[in-house]
Amino acid sequence: MIRKSSIHIEKANIGEFYHNSREKDTNNSIFSKDDNYCSLKANEAMELYFNELKKRTELYQRRTGKKLHKKTITLFSAVINLNEKHTKEDLEKIVRFIEKRYNTKVIQFAIHKDEGHIDENGNKIINYHAHILFIGIDNEGVSVRRKMDKKDLITLQDEVAKLLNMPRGVNYTQEKKKRPKRLDTYEYKRAMKIKNDEVLKLKKELEKEKNLRKQTEEKNRKLKKDLLLKDAEIRKLELTKKGLEKRIQKLRNQMKDYNKLQEANEQYKLFTKDDYQTLSQIKKLLKVSTLKDINHMLNEFENSIKERIRKRQLELIEKHSTETGLIKKEKVIKTDKAKKIIKSTTSTKKDYGKEFIEAVFRVKQLQKELKQEKEKNQILKTKIKDLENENVKLKIERDYTEMEYEFNKENKAEKNGKNEINKTLTHTSKKRIKSSKNIGD
């Protein structure tokens, strides 16, 4: 941030000689004093001040024939803004300018680079500035205060900005703006502390809100993950269900093909209407029973079919052997019909495996299992719905928290900051008014 020039002149006291030289501890000094500069030690400056004051008082008495009024300001302090690049030589330009402009004597001048504050991020904010203490009675015994009218002070600001090669501060008279109350060093430090404390407080609240948001987002991610797992589980169940449906249909087609083969060989059908009805019952149970139970039923049914085919094969072989007079089964299967039977049987063995215990189809047990599965499905649907509602609720709460925080932060910071600083400024204003009344000849 570019610093702007400013010079502020006010009544001083001899204690400021010590403040400028840093020979006594000061609460304002919070950084290293190594880069500070002071033209005279406090005792030397005080000795020079009293000597000059004595001479100028005598001049005043000879000129007016009166004693110096006790309210006459005999020592002024000029506080000047600087930047980090300004040196003693730059300040000496201002010293010579003040001495010439007001026909007076500068007693002591100093550059301070050890004042400032620490911002909310822990960064050093150094208040680069200078102090010039000069006699309040000029070389002819005239009060310097008489020369400091409004026009003079405006011109003074312009000249100082040029000498320091800095942007001029705001010209409130030219821009017709209300001039803010100036804080002295202690008041400024106190105001900055209040501001920094408020910023730190808001920063902690913001950090707390960030943590809360992080927890909410983590909870949302977990809920989303749970929902995805549930969806995956449901999809897996659906895929398994479809797989069982395809398996049932394939088994039905193979049973039909085997019966057609039997008819072609003038044999009775191996699979009856009851077998197909059993297969249909298994398919219907897919909607209400567990897939594990359905798979078990289907395996048992396939095993039953396999066993019936095996027995039928043996019957055909035995019958064919008797008719041809052949004892060895290896020779019997050379016939075309036997080859077809064996081929069909081998294919059936390969395609089928396991299945069916008729006891599984007991009506009471199935009804009980169907009821249990319905309850499980309903619980799962309810849980998924609750998770979705909770996720929406958390999102709404998070959005509301962000809006409420932003609104409270702006109002609270503005209200508290203004109240504290206005309180400080009111106290300072009273002091300034009282001091102005005391300025006289």
Secondary structure by P-SEA (a helix, b strand, c coil): cbbbbbbbbbbbccaaaaaaaccccccccccccccccccccaaaaaaaaaaaaaaaaaaaaaacccccccccccbbbbbbbbcccccaaaaaaaaaaaaaacccccccccccccbbbbccccccccccbbbbbbbccccccccccccccaaaaaaaaaaaaaaaccccccccccccccccccccaaaaaaaaaaaaaaaaaaaaaaaaaaaaaaaaaaaaaaaaaaaaaaaaaaaaaaaaaaaaaaaaaaaaaaaaaaaaaaaaacccccccaaaaaaaaaaaaacccccaaaaaaaaaaaaaaaaaaaaaaaaaaaaaaaaaacccccccccccaaaaaaaaaaaaaaaacccccccccccaaaaaaaaaaaaaaaaaaaaaaaaaaaaaaaaaaaaaaaaaaaaaaaaaaaaaaaaaaaaaaaaaaaaaaaaaaaaccc
